[in-house]
């Protein structure tokens, strides 16, 4: 489903260790389409909702609602330096109309 890079997993595990229920908490990843057909993402700590899709990537336990599954297939969650000293999580997703494959140019 979603691939989490080692860099992103390291940051997620560090944040999970600070959660009160660290061992029982999952990273919830959500995705919805906005009015322009662009995918909007959300992440946060949550419990398993029972009907959620559960999986692990790079040692991170993840839950995704079934309604989000199709939007997230083939996506990668990474943690990158956007500007010098400024890091953030990003999604690289071939299902997103704003996705540009590596080497395709464009802004």
C-alpha positions as a Python dict, from the first residue, in 0.01 Angstrom:
ca = {
    (1, 'X'): (0, 0, 0),
    (2, 'X'): (218, 288, 127),
    (3, 'X'): (593, 275, 143),
    (4, 'X'): (757, 467, 425),
    (5, 'X'): (1118, 567, 362),
    (6, 'X'): (1381, 499, 628),
    (7, 'X'): (1416, 876, 687),
    (8, 'X'): (1041, 916, 748),
    (9, 'X'): (1027, 603, 964),
    (10, 'X'): (1306, 735, 1187),
    (11, 'X'): (1113, 1057, 1251),
    (12, 'X'): (783, 874, 1305),
    (13, 'X'): (937, 631, 1554),
    (14, 'X'): (1094, 922, 1745),
    (15, 'X'): (756, 1093, 1769),
    (16, 'X'): (579, 767, 1862),
    (17, 'X'): (816, 716, 2154),
    (18, 'X'): (680, 1039, 2303),
    (19, 'X'): (317, 922, 2286),
    (20, 'X'): (162, 809, 2618),
    (21, 'X'): (34, 485, 2458),
    (22, 'X'): (336, 443, 2230),
    (23, 'X'): (311, 64, 2203),
    (24, 'X'): (-62, 64, 2121),
    (25, 'X'): (-80, 362, 1890),
    (26, 'X'): (-84, 353, 1511),
    (27, 'X'): (6, 615, 1257),
    (28, 'X'): (-319, 692, 1077),
    (29, 'X'): (-278, 811, 720),
    (30, 'X'): (-579, 961, 544),
    (31, 'X'): (-635, 1089, 193),
    (32, 'X'): (-925, 1271, 29),
    (33, 'X'): (-981, 1435, -307),
    (34, 'X'): (-1045, 1809, -302),
    (35, 'X'): (-1271, 1988, -549),
    (36, 'X'): (-988, 2018, -802),
    (37, 'X'): (-910, 1645, -792),
    (38, 'X'): (-590, 1696, -591),
    (39, 'X'): (-525, 1456, -305),
    (40, 'X'): (-511, 1609, 44),
    (41, 'X'): (-330, 1410, 314),
    (42, 'X'): (-355, 1383, 688),
    (43, 'X'): (-152, 1198, 950),
    (44, 'X'): (-191, 1151, 1322),
    (45, 'X'): (-181, 905, 1608),
    (46, 'X'): (-484, 681, 1647),
    (47, 'X'): (-612, 344, 1759),
    (48, 'X'): (-724, 67, 1525),
    (49, 'X'): (-1085, 144, 1427),
    (50, 'X'): (-1172, -223, 1375),
    (51, 'X'): (-1239, -203, 1001),
    (52, 'X'): (-912, -27, 923),
    (53, 'X'): (-645, -167, 697),
    (54, 'X'): (-338, -238, 911),
    (55, 'X'): (16, -285, 788),
    (56, 'X'): (374, -208, 880),
    (57, 'X'): (639, -33, 674),
    (58, 'X'): (996, 23, 795),
    (59, 'X'): (885, -82, 1144),
    (60, 'X'): (600, 172, 1160),
    (61, 'X'): (251, 38, 1235),
    (62, 'X'): (0, 212, 1010),
    (63, 'X'): (-380, 219, 983),
    (64, 'X'): (-578, 343, 684),
    (65, 'X'): (-955, 366, 650),
    (66, 'X'): (-1084, 149, 363),
    (67, 'X'): (-1227, 463, 196),
    (68, 'X'): (-872, 599, 156),
    (69, 'X'): (-709, 284, 23),
    (70, 'X'): (-746, 347, -352),
    (71, 'X'): (-594, 696, -321),
    (72, 'X'): (-289, 567, -134),
    (73, 'X'): (-190, 259, -334),
    (74, 'X'): (165, 304, -458),
    (75, 'X'): (229, 617, -249),
    (76, 'X'): (552, 686, -61),
    (77, 'X'): (583, 887, 259),
    (78, 'X'): (919, 1059, 288),
    (79, 'X'): (1087, 1310, 519),
    (80, 'X'): (1292, 1560, 323),
    (81, 'X'): (1475, 1889, 358),
    (82, 'X'): (1258, 2145, 179),
    (83, 'X'): (1487, 2441, 251),
    (84, 'X'): (1816, 2445, 441),
    (85, 'X'): (1735, 2328, 793),
    (86, 'X'): (1360, 2293, 717),
    (87, 'X'): (1238, 1932, 705),
    (88, 'X'): (888, 1803, 644),
    (89, 'X'): (693, 1493, 555),
    (90, 'X'): (587, 1466, 192),
    (91, 'X'): (378, 1219, -5),
    (92, 'X'): (493, 1106, -347),
    (93, 'X'): (186, 952, -504),
    (94, 'X'): (133, 843, -865),
    (95, 'X'): (-245, 862, -803),
    (96, 'X'): (-224, 1238, -744),
    (97, 'X'): (-272, 1451, -1054),
    (98, 'X'): (-1, 1687, -922),
    (99, 'X'): (251, 1400, -906),
    (100, 'X'): (548, 1439, -1137),
    (101, 'X'): (773, 1139, -1192),
    (102, 'X'): (1143, 1194, -1127),
    (103, 'X'): (1315, 1351, -1424),
    (104, 'X'): (993, 1483, -1579),
    (105, 'X'): (1082, 1849, -1521),
    (106, 'X'): (819, 2110, -1454),
    (107, 'X'): (763, 2318, -1145),
}
